[in-house]
Amino acid sequence: MDIFQNAQAVRLRSHHEKYLTAEDDEESVSQDRDGSSKAAKWTVEFVPDSSHFIIRLKSCYNKYLTASNQPFLLGMTGRKVLQTLPRRLDSSVEWEPVRDGNNQVKLRTRYGQFLRANGGLPPWRNSVTHDVPHRSATQDWIYWQVDVVEIVVRSPTVQAAPERLIGRGDSSASAESSSHSGDRYDFSRQEVLLLCGFLIYNIVVWWILTSGLMNLILLNFSDFFLDLIYYSRLIWLWMWR
């Protein structure tokens, strides 16, 4: 049903030019000429995995438009339409829109009855029931004009795919950049360590060769400094591998 396809919230206007309204007792449903009130706005929910296009309508009190089994008047065929919040969402809160004319629909229950806006004298006036009209005078009472007041904005599939591709590209580029950044950091640290090792090695060699105490060093600390030179050179060569 294309009328409800992108609808998030709707107002339903009856044949009597009155709006389907959730009463503030959070149970009753009626008709009212004030379509601007929040009580005249119904949130649309779609029933998944259904063979037909089925919807639920939720009032501003977070209760569902419900086709109850309670008779509206004893001896009459019409049954009450209420706001309820059942523990388990069953067929009593499900409505099948049947298109008939420009933005006009009939809302049918799973048992073939229709949401009906009653007219006439009290207690029928402004009441809402579900029934199958048998008289020609009440045939139009099951028609509702749909005014969409909020829509669901969906991104086109064609545009969504490039966005995801761009996201993956950005993340790959970011990962690659991070990887290169890490490589540059490691390489710079290696250069610093090699330079330090090389400088230490050359300073020790230069100091030994130019010191006036070379003979004393060779006699007393020769083993220590030879080991120091040897290990310094090993470290320097290992760093350059």
Summary of the structure (lengths in Angstrom):
residues: 241
radius of gyration: 41.4
end to end distance: 73.2
largest distance: 129.8
contacts: 623
relative contact order: 0.12
helix: 40%
strand: 27%
